[in-house]
Amino acid sequence: MRNWLLTILTLLLAIPPLEAQEVEWSVDASILINNREGGEDSFSPDQTFAFTRLAPEVGISLMDRRHVLKGGVVWYQPMIDNLEGYKVLPTLYYRFNSDEGWHITAGLLPRSLMVKRAPRYLWSDSLNYCQPNIRGIMAQYIKPGGYAEALVDWRQMQTERQREAFTIMANTDWRIAGPLRLGGHVQYSHLAMTRNHNEEQHVNDDLILNPMASLDFSHRTVLDSLRLSAGAIIAMQRDRGNDRWERPAGFAATATARWRWIELDETFYTGGRLMPLYSKFGSELIQGDPYYNNKTYSRTDLVFHIVSNRFVDFTGSLMLHATDCNVGFWQQVTCRVYLDNSLWKHRTDRSYLKSGRLQQLY
């Protein structure tokens, strides 16, 4: 891994200095221990996740960060006595930043570049652990009043054994007036066929629409943040072998509140089973949390931010999952440490480092 980073740095520094250039670097390290109990079906079994993840990047920026080229690796390592089960994934991307709020990124790019983490009915916790990069292109328009972003994630390439798969996602959220915000999410996942497939294999589709309305009372109460959101979730799934669309739909509501170091997140869904084809195709087609394959689902997260500033987020969490069939209880400890060349320049400014918060990954 060290040789890979040194090679990238050497190539980047060899670029002729046509404009003022700056070497950029970052180190994103995280630790997660998640103990899952109470799963009584194949979709949510009892299990424990414990791993570390290290994602160093180095690159170069030109024209006051208008053009950025960065590369690195993501090293995913389960907490065991040997190196079994590890993954080392490459990261290499170009990012264009405009003064008007446009950002376009292409290549193997960190999922953390998204404005917000995708909702769990679109992107499950387990996939978030082991698929940290987007493999494609992402366009974003970010302003103080909100954002819009769209991306294409090319998840699998067609081989003799592997099916071709990609996901298209669009997210948006805008302040309308006072605390009122409107937005939503759209995701389409496509699962094609293997090379030289047999007649029993068919193309499959998964489309999810989620318009949302929110009330954001952050900085309007004694709480540090308070947001309430609600909207419909409409799913459409098809196995083209029978060419019949499944169309479950339901209602989802979320509430998030934080006061100093304590955060409470509640998610509630009721309606049809959103993943009728999950038992057949699993996460190859359907990227969301299989808990949403229940008619009623509630997730309550109580999060304790033990250390929280611009470069460290050390948390302990208690998570209660309740469905119409069973109850699950998760306990989780996470620690994320992030440093880059910008934070390093402020390393002696304690007030600056303590004045912000690092975004949670998990």
Phi, psi and omega in degrees: 000321180296319179297323178298315180293320180294324178296316179298315181298319180297317180295319181292321180289342179280352179295131181300141182283069179293325176229171175302125182239155181221134175283129178245145177212157176205152175227120181242111182238141180214152177231135178222134170231116183231116178255117184253125180229151175099357178288125184243014177218174185289342182280332183222068183286158173293130179192166179234130173257132176212116183203164169243154177221130181235125184228082174279145176222148174218146182192196183218144177238147180233155174055054177057048176068018176291325178237127182229132174236122183225152177214160179175206180218161168240117180256113179256121187226112172299150182277080176229173187286343179236188184266014180294144176085000183282159173225140172238113185249136179284150172233126179202115185209156172249138180228129177253129180239123179254159177289343182273000178105001179274140176222125179235126184231135181221144178126215173260094192246147180296137177296339179292349175286346174297150181299316178222157175295139178296145177303153187289341175285348174260326188215110188285165177300316184298318178292327178296328178293312195254357176233074187282349184246150168267134184248082183170239185214148179220133176243134182227145172234111189238125178227166178302330182275354180159194183203162169218138179214149177220144182213156171238123181246109180274096194279325183215141175262144182291128174223187178294331182247341186251136180274143176292138182208140174212161179229136173246129183226143174224134180227145178206153179198124185224141173284127182261303178198133181055230180277353185284131176227147177234145180186203179162183183221142174226133178218133175237125177245137185235127178240109181268210189242164174285164175290137181058045182288161177272176186288344181279348182266137183223164175285145182228150184228146175219115181238131179230131177241136181213085172287140184225145170240140185225155170239117183251107181258019177300136181068011176249355179227184177288345178283152176291324177208147177203119182219136178238133182223150178205151179179175179270150171239121181241121181247143176224118181233144184215134165258112186291357174294324175249354175056036179246127179276132167265133187230064175287151179210159180193191182240136179233142177221144178227150174221131180228129179220142177220135174228111183055252186255005180248132180229139178234125179237130178233131176234132181227133177228140173215143181147212179282163177290116190287347188231063183296338181258008183297320181296339182267320187241345177060211185282355173298325179255313189256116188271348188278173179290126182295350173302333180283004173274018175248155181288333177223134181211132176231132175236125179239121180247123172251114189245132177248112178275091186293316174230126184214114174206198185291337186236356178224136169226104182248115188229156167236137187225144170243128186232124179248124178248124180232126177236180177287355182245324186203176179231133177239147181228120179248144171238134187220140172234128178227151173217123176242132176236126181230129176226142173216180185296330179290312178297325181297326178295335180257018189298338180263359181263090185297322181295322178293314183295330181273349189276351182238180180228141178274136181293138177287142175268327189238000000 
